[in-house]
Structures are given as structure tokens and as C-alpha cells.
Amino acid sequence: MANGTMPGQGAPYRAVRAKLEALAEPGFRDFSSALVPGLPEGWMLGVRLPALRAIARQVAKGDWRAYLRGAPDGSFEEVMLQGMVIGYADMPREELFRWIGWFLPKAGNWSVCDSFCAGLKAARRWPEEMWEYVGGCLQSAQAYTVRFGAVMLLNYYVDAAHLDAALARLDAVRHPDYYVKMAVAWAVSIYFAAFPAQTMQYLQRGALDGETYRKALQKILESRQVGARDKAAVRVLRDAYRQGNGGAHR
């Protein structure tokens, strides 16, 4: 999906960059960059998500394919924008999956990854095809491809039809990356809020690694969507784990 030209060359890219720089807020940049560790210094401009989405919608109405083929990765926002354009653009199903595969290597932090997931509303148009695609992502060796899979589950597949299979997929994730573990824990907490009885059974018998298991329990206990009775039961699991009775969760 490349055309051989240097990324970022041409009037459309210069215009987008100028617009991003005009919208940049230094205070917001400093706040946001502290939440996304590891970014190169100066790479984040500090543009708010609603403004980025508005630009992405404009790009998606035009020759968005040409835009993406030459899109620069010169800033956090320019990468984020590419993912948003893919989400907004109208395209056939198979092309969408090609563009997802093209973009995922660029999603090198939790913020870009999670925003990309939130914008892929086509998952509701092709739920079973996306379900299969996500299953492959969860088996990847690439951290943010796996995180993409977990976040797609919690965004689009928290329903009775996918519950057992989704929890089984999460249980099978063995990637060591911190942001993968946190995404799996987050997803488990979302499933618990929606299906407490079934997810409790999963937590009692599942095989999450210890760090992910502890974080899932923590997120459940912090959730405003979980009732007091269910939180009390989760505290029993947490206390048992702390006392060395964590079962499979090592």
C-alpha cells in the first residue's frame, strides 16, 4: 500500500500538519505525553481527540487512499489520524482488513492502539469476520497487535453469544508486555461488569498469569458498574490469592 513517494510530501500533508500545529496546546501536550511513556521527545503536538476526529472525517471524504499511502509519521497526531481515517473511510470488507494490517505496526503505544479500536465501527457491520481477525491478533508476537485484539473484544464483543469464547481467548494470551496484560485485565473487568456470575466462574478456574489476574481483580473492584455483593466475592478471591491460594494464577 505504498506508492514509492516520500511520506508527507505534497500540499495535503503540509495542510494537515499546519492545521495540527495551529490546534496544538502545549499544556495539553505536557499532560498527555506524561500518560504515554516512551514517546520521542517533541513527537506529540498536543491536539485534542475531537479536533483530530474532525480532520479525519474531512480526509475520509476525499481521496483517503492516496492520503494514507503517503501519510507521514512525523508526530503522534499524524499517526493517530491515519488510524482514524481508516475507521471513517467507506471501503469493502477485505480492503479494511488490509488497511488494519498496514496500520497495526504503527500503533506502538496504548493511546493510538485504543483510539484505533474505538474508531473501527465496521466491527458492527462485519462482526463475525472481525471476530475471526481479532482471534488471530491475540496470538501475535507483537505487543500492540495483541492489545488491539483485547481492546476490540471489550469494545464490540461483550455479549452472551461471545462471552465464553472471548474469555477463553483472553485466558490463552501469554504475551509478557505490560500493556498487553493491562488490556487483558481491563477486558476481563468489562466482562465481569456485564456477566458477573459467568466471569466469576472463569476467574475461579482460569489460567491468567498472576500479574494479569491481580490487575483484573483490582479493576473489577474499582468499577462503578459492579455491585457491592459481587465486589465482596471478588475480595475473597483477591485475599485468597494474597495468602498463596491463587490456584492456576501464578
Order of alpha helices (4+ residues) and beta strands (2+ residues): alpha-alpha-alpha-alpha-alpha-alpha-alpha-alpha-alpha-alpha-alpha-alpha-alpha-alpha-alpha
